[in-house]
Amino acid sequence: MTIRQAYLRAVGYLRAYSSDSPEFDAAQLVEAVTGVSRGRLPLEGQEDITPTQWKKLRALTDRRAQKYPLQYLLGQWDFYGLTFAVGEGVLIPRPDTEILVETGLQLLAGIDHPVIYDLCSGSGCIAAAVASQRPDAIVYAVEISADAFPYLLKNIRPFPGVKPVQADIFEVVPQLPSCHLILSNPPYLSDNEMDRLQTEVTYEPKLALRAGENGLAFYRRIAGAYREKLLPQGHIAFEVGYRQSGPVEGILREKGWRNIEKAMDYNGIERVVSASVQP
């Protein structure tokens, strides 16, 4: 059997199990197993797939057909032009979170050698993405999960300005220096939303998803606990869930934040809410 024939079989199998993107998923798995990308299939796809490769491809395809995350099967995923190690125990980076990175970089304009917090850092993708654009920055990536932290350590290795901190974000407050910017993509799913997760998302860590009855617990606690850590003219920016921008804006106003602004994601949903400590 050729590599191209194996690819077509994988596509057919995934399509039969209602995969949303069978061609893409199959191509990613074939490349992971054989090293042949989808674009190179017309030429290199005529080579035979080895029995070992076919066995591995079948196993991966079976898992994907069961809605196991493609990102975990590959062991890595791209975000903001960088590749990050991922696996069970760490939240998968998503394109919408790039809006938080872009917002943060805009808020840092004109500030030399900024100090930044990335709270609930997970894989470290936000901290690393910011550091890739601002090598003069010091970014404190704070994450409590013992399962996620090894991924964070691996992913920030190319960026010496990122300082890993394994701690509860509410216990570590006094130990952190004052900063210019706070970024956070905290857990923001309500208990009701947790009960209605898509199958793929159920494989991701509940610790990184659940945020109490209304999904706002982390926003309220961070907005209150960290306000005094910001330097004059400092900023905070949150990623928020669907229809959460209004409630999060209300929390920020209640806690005394000013200049509240919102940014939309690629689907036109208000995805980031930012604010400053002074007018």
C-alpha positions as CSV (number, residue, x, y, z in Angstrom):
1,M,0.0,0.0,0.0
2,T,1.3,3.5,-0.9
3,I,1.3,6.4,1.5
4,R,-1.3,8.1,-0.6
5,Q,-3.6,5.1,-0.4
6,A,-3.1,5.0,3.3
7,Y,-4.1,8.6,3.5
8,L,-7.3,8.0,1.4
9,R,-8.2,5.1,3.7
10,A,-7.8,7.3,6.8
11,V,-9.9,10.0,5.2
12,G,-12.7,7.5,4.5
13,Y,-12.6,6.1,7.9
14,L,-12.7,9.5,9.6
15,R,-15.5,10.7,7.4
16,A,-17.5,7.6,8.3
17,Y,-17.2,8.6,11.9
18,S,-18.4,12.1,11.3
19,S,-15.1,13.9,11.6
20,D,-15.5,17.6,10.9
21,S,-12.3,17.8,8.9
22,P,-11.4,14.3,7.7
23,E,-8.9,15.4,5.0
24,F,-7.1,17.7,7.3
25,D,-7.0,15.3,10.2
26,A,-5.8,12.4,8.0
27,A,-3.1,14.6,6.4
28,Q,-1.8,15.6,9.8
29,L,-1.6,12.0,11.1
30,V,0.0,10.8,7.9
31,E,2.6,13.5,8.1
32,A,3.3,12.6,11.8
33,V,3.8,9.0,10.9
34,T,5.6,9.1,7.6
35,G,7.0,12.7,7.4
36,V,5.1,13.2,4.1
37,S,2.9,16.4,4.2
38,R,-0.3,16.7,2.3
39,G,1.3,19.0,-0.3
40,R,3.9,16.4,-1.0
41,L,1.5,13.5,-1.4
42,P,1.2,13.7,-5.2
43,L,4.9,12.9,-5.5
44,E,6.1,11.2,-2.4
45,G,2.8,9.6,-1.7
46,Q,3.6,6.9,-4.3
47,E,6.1,5.4,-1.9
48,D,5.1,2.3,0.1
49,I,4.0,2.8,3.7
50,T,5.8,0.4,6.0
51,P,3.9,-2.2,8.1
52,T,5.0,-0.4,11.2
53,Q,3.9,3.0,9.9
54,W,0.5,1.6,8.8
55,K,-0.1,0.0,12.2
56,K,0.7,3.3,13.9
57,L,-1.5,5.3,11.5
58,R,-4.4,3.0,12.1
59,A,-4.1,3.3,15.8
60,L,-4.0,7.1,15.6
61,T,-6.9,7.2,13.2
62,D,-8.9,5.0,15.6
63,R,-8.3,7.4,18.5
64,R,-9.2,10.4,16.3
65,A,-12.4,8.7,15.2
66,Q,-13.3,8.5,18.9
67,K,-13.0,12.3,19.1
68,Y,-9.7,12.2,20.9
69,P,-8.0,15.6,20.3
70,L,-5.8,15.7,17.2
71,Q,-3.4,18.0,19.0
72,Y,-2.8,15.4,21.7
73,L,-2.2,12.7,19.1
74,L,0.4,14.9,17.4
75,G,1.9,16.0,20.7
76,Q,2.2,19.6,19.5
77,W,0.2,22.5,18.0
78,D,1.0,25.8,16.4
79,F,0.0,29.2,18.0
80,Y,1.1,32.7,17.0
81,G,3.6,31.2,14.5
82,L,5.3,29.1,17.1
83,T,5.0,25.3,17.8
84,F,4.1,24.2,21.4
85,A,4.2,20.8,23.0
86,V,0.8,19.7,24.2
87,G,-0.7,16.6,25.8
88,E,-3.2,15.4,28.3
89,G,-3.1,17.7,31.3
90,V,-2.6,21.0,29.4
91,L,-5.1,23.2,27.6
92,I,-4.8,23.2,23.9
93,P,-3.8,26.6,22.4
94,R,-6.6,28.1,20.3
95,P,-6.5,30.8,17.6
96,D,-8.9,33.1,19.6
97,T,-6.2,33.5,22.3
98,E,-4.0,35.2,19.7
99,I,-6.3,38.2,20.2
100,L,-5.2,38.4,23.8
101,V,-1.5,38.3,22.7
102,E,-2.1,41.1,20.1
103,T,-4.0,43.2,22.6
104,G,-1.1,42.8,25.1
105,L,1.5,43.8,22.6
106,Q,-0.5,46.9,21.7
107,L,-0.8,47.9,25.4
108,L,3.0,47.6,25.7
109,A,3.7,50.0,22.9
110,G,6.2,52.6,24.1
111,I,7.2,50.7,27.3
112,D,10.8,49.6,27.4
113,H,11.7,46.5,29.4
114,P,8.2,45.7,30.5
115,V,7.3,43.4,33.3
116,I,4.3,41.1,32.5
117,Y,2.3,38.5,34.3
118,D,0.7,35.6,32.4
119,L,-1.7,34.2,35.0
120,C,-3.1,30.7,34.5
121,S,-0.4,30.2,32.0
122,G,-1.1,26.5,31.1
123,S,1.2,25.6,28.1
124,G,3.0,28.9,28.4
125,C,1.8,29.8,24.9
126,I,0.8,33.4,25.8
127,A,4.0,34.1,27.7
128,A,6.1,32.7,24.9
129,A,4.2,34.5,22.1
130,V,4.6,37.8,23.9
131,A,8.3,37.2,24.6
132,S,8.9,36.3,20.9
133,Q,7.9,39.8,20.0
134,R,9.3,41.6,23.0
135,P,12.6,40.0,23.9
136,D,13.3,42.9,26.3
137,A,10.3,41.8,28.5
138,I,10.3,39.8,31.7
139,V,7.2,37.6,31.7
140,Y,6.1,35.7,34.9
141,A,4.2,32.6,33.7
142,V,2.2,31.4,36.7
143,E,0.6,28.0,36.6
144,I,-0.6,25.8,39.5
145,S,-1.1,22.5,37.6
146,A,1.6,19.8,38.1
147,D,0.4,18.2,34.9
148,A,0.6,21.4,32.8
149,F,3.8,22.7,34.3
150,P,6.3,20.4,32.4
151,Y,4.8,21.5,29.2
152,L,5.2,25.1,30.2
153,L,8.8,24.6,31.1
154,K,9.5,22.9,27.7
155,N,7.7,25.6,25.7
156,I,9.3,28.6,27.3
157,R,12.9,27.2,27.0
158,P,13.7,29.3,23.9
159,F,12.7,32.5,25.7
160,P,15.0,33.3,28.6
161,G,12.8,36.3,29.5
162,V,9.9,34.1,30.6
163,K,10.1,33.1,34.3
164,P,8.1,30.0,35.2
165,V,6.3,30.1,38.6
166,Q,4.4,27.0,39.8
167,A,2.0,28.4,42.3
168,D,-1.6,29.3,43.0
169,I,-2.2,32.7,41.3
170,F,-3.8,34.0,44.5
171,E,-1.0,32.9,46.9
172,V,1.9,34.1,44.8
173,V,0.7,37.8,44.6
174,P,3.0,39.2,47.3
175,Q,6.1,37.5,45.8
176,L,5.8,39.0,42.3
177,P,7.3,42.4,41.5
178,S,5.1,45.3,40.3
179,C,4.3,45.0,36.6
180,H,3.2,46.9,33.5
181,L,0.7,44.4,32.2
182,I,-1.4,41.5,33.4
183,L,-2.6,38.9,30.9
184,S,-4.8,36.0,31.7
185,N,-6.9,33.4,29.9
186,P,-8.4,31.9,33.0
187,P,-10.9,29.1,33.4
188,Y,-14.2,30.6,32.4
189,L,-16.8,27.9,31.8
190,S,-19.8,27.7,34.1
191,D,-21.0,24.5,35.7
192,N,-23.8,24.3,33.2
193,E,-21.3,24.7,30.3
194,M,-19.1,22.0,31.7
195,D,-22.0,19.6,31.6
196,R,-22.5,20.3,27.8
197,L,-18.9,20.1,26.6
198,Q,-18.1,18.7,23.2
199,T,-16.5,15.2,23.4
200,E,-13.1,16.4,22.3
201,V,-13.0,19.1,25.0
202,T,-13.8,16.6,27.8
203,Y,-10.2,15.3,27.3
204,E,-8.8,18.6,28.3
205,P,-8.0,19.4,32.0
206,K,-11.1,20.5,34.0
207,L,-8.8,22.6,36.1
208,A,-8.2,24.9,33.1
209,L,-11.9,25.1,32.2
210,R,-14.2,25.2,35.2
211,A,-14.9,28.5,36.9
212,G,-17.8,28.0,39.2
213,E,-21.5,28.5,38.8
214,N,-21.4,31.5,36.5
215,G,-17.9,31.2,35.0
216,L,-16.8,34.5,36.4
217,A,-14.9,33.5,39.6
218,F,-11.4,34.0,38.3
219,Y,-12.1,37.4,36.7
220,R,-13.5,38.7,40.0
221,R,-10.6,37.4,42.1
222,I,-7.8,38.5,39.7
223,A,-9.4,42.0,39.1
224,G,-9.4,42.5,42.9
225,A,-6.2,40.8,44.0
226,Y,-3.8,42.2,41.4
227,R,-4.9,45.8,40.9
228,E,-2.3,47.0,43.4
229,K,0.5,45.2,41.6
230,L,0.3,47.4,38.5
231,L,2.6,50.3,37.9
232,P,1.1,53.7,37.0
233,Q,-0.6,53.5,33.6
234,G,-0.5,49.7,33.9
235,H,-3.0,47.5,32.1
236,I,-4.9,44.2,32.5
237,A,-6.3,42.1,29.6
238,F,-8.5,39.0,29.9
239,E,-9.7,36.5,27.4
240,V,-13.4,36.0,28.0
241,G,-16.0,33.4,27.0
242,Y,-19.0,33.9,24.8
243,R,-21.3,36.6,26.1
244,Q,-19.0,37.3,29.1
245,S,-17.5,40.6,27.9
246,G,-20.4,42.6,29.5
247,P,-20.2,40.8,33.0
248,V,-16.4,41.1,33.0
249,E,-16.6,44.8,32.2
250,G,-19.0,45.1,35.1
251,I,-16.5,43.4,37.4
252,L,-13.6,45.6,36.3
253,R,-15.7,48.8,36.9
254,E,-16.7,47.5,40.3
255,K,-13.1,47.0,41.2
256,G,-12.1,50.5,40.1
257,W,-10.5,49.8,36.7
258,R,-10.7,52.5,34.0
259,N,-10.5,52.8,30.2
260,I,-12.2,49.5,29.5
261,E,-12.0,48.3,25.9
262,K,-13.0,45.2,24.1
263,A,-11.5,43.3,21.1
264,M,-13.3,40.8,18.8
265,D,-12.0,37.4,17.7
266,Y,-12.0,36.1,14.2
267,N,-15.7,35.2,14.5
268,G,-16.9,38.6,15.6
269,I,-17.3,37.7,19.2
270,E,-16.0,40.0,21.9
271,R,-13.1,37.9,23.1
272,V,-10.8,40.2,25.1
273,V,-11.6,42.8,27.7
274,S,-8.8,45.2,28.8
275,A,-8.5,48.0,31.3
276,S,-6.1,50.3,33.0
277,V,-5.6,51.4,36.6
278,Q,-5.6,55.2,35.9
279,P,-7.6,57.5,33.6
